[in-house]
Amino acid sequence: MTSVDELPLFNAMAAPEWSSDLPGVCAELFHHRETPLLLSLDGSVVVYGNEDLRRLAADPRIGNLPAPLLARAFQIGAGGSAFERLVANHVFTMNPPEHGPLRRLFARQFTARNVGRFAAQASSIVDSVIGEAVAAGESDLVRDLANRVAVEFWGELIGLTPAARRRLAAMLEEVTSAFFFARTPEQTEAVDRVAGDYLALVGDAIRLSLAAGDNELLTAMADEFAAVELDGRPKDLGQLLGAVLMDGFHTLAVGIANVAHTLLRDEAAWHRVRADHTLAPAAVHEALRLAPPSIFTQRFALDDVEHDGVVIPAGTALTMLWFAGNRDPERFPDPDRLDLDRPRAGATTFGGGIHLCPGRTIAGLLIEVVVQALTRADVRLTGAAEWVPASSMRQLTTMPAVLTGQLEQR
Amino acid sequence: MRITFVDASGAVHRVDAAAGTTVKDAALDNAVPGILGECGGCATCGTCHGYVDQAYLDLLPPPDDIESTTLEGVAAELMPASRLTCRITVTDELDGLLVRLPETQV
């Protein structure tokens, strides 16, 4: 048996900008592949192989990192900070018994069977947003497409006013620094403030919509929430859903931008999808495999776990390198190549286990709609896209482009 | 134990699986197309949905609450024979199991 302290160090994380070269980091990881687990500089266990990620994610003894530890890992605020309150209401920091019923009340509305009912709304919003971009000429596909689509879609579902949507769009840009490996004190203060403002804005909108009594989606969730009689649940649906939708707004927007950028950079793939829109789901899945929004997240050993001869003691944090699982050559031959014909199985884009992202299906639908609409227009990137350099999110800050042409009738 | 999968195109895939493994893993280990298993076997994702032949359905314990909830959201048609293959453990009496796979899992 090997103890965690004896694991080789994952040296690549020593340089903050390591996240800027994911193919390079993966090549290094998989070239050596000395042991299935490594040790990070912060003392957490690093998991990177596809099979190891999937096995450990599916192990019920590997839970979520509790909110106080997550806030500490993010280095935002001491106990009781707005950021900590926000993440404490998120199912991504919950463990049994609260996790299951609270995750389910959201996930149930967005299963593969149920998301089709949002398709028309998604198409309408995407067409409108792209139509505005065409009319404007020069656009930033991050700000004017990805962020707008995410804000408009979820904003419409929960009843955000146009003014609130504009405020939210600004918040999305400010909250980006939450994921930075290093922040200025001013950035940290801003993130904490925005976390509080965000939860108030979205939580209030949800409460108002519920009070109006005409939002079937929220009412169904509220009914299910009321039946969850656990001390550890958030105080109301607005607090829970507000926290969960931080990913609906921010991570979805990052995903839209990453997919658009990845496909626009691959001329052959772009033209294939343009000629055959039935390839859109494969294109989205494959582009997200190469450019997943979440580079890594942390999990937490709820009990002692033995994994391939390594004893992971209860209380140990695990750094799950989801991006690496997506480029594991044992799982994905020629892993850096965008291959629209690659079998769809095994990607770790959305995590795994019982904590698998509950919004992955609706996110996939929205991004497919964006890809279909974009490939009906003419898109030309007009400047260098810029990536956030040192962050746990693979995120573009800007993607200048010109959109021309008329959107053809569906 | 022998398991036969029939995918949506009608193609037949016969695999051998050891007792104790799950039917989902038997499919993935043998690259049977039509099973995704995105969550890794926690009955969370509903992407290992299959239709179990009636002759074997009665040999299985009924779905628990978690499996039932997830089955409600599967992409393809839900039928009385619908099960999540991650919840079926291969046993001696399941030798010869026949599972038909749906047109889509997502």
Interface residues (C-beta under 8 A of the other chain):
Chain A: R54 R55 A57 A58 P60 G100 R104 A107 R108 T111 A112 R113 N114 P281 P343 R344 A345 F350 G352 G353 I354 L356 R360 T361 G364
Chain B: L28 A31 P33 I35 L36 G37 E38 C39 G40 G41 C42 T44 C45 G46 T47 I66 T69 E72 G73 V74 A75 L78 T104 Q105 V106
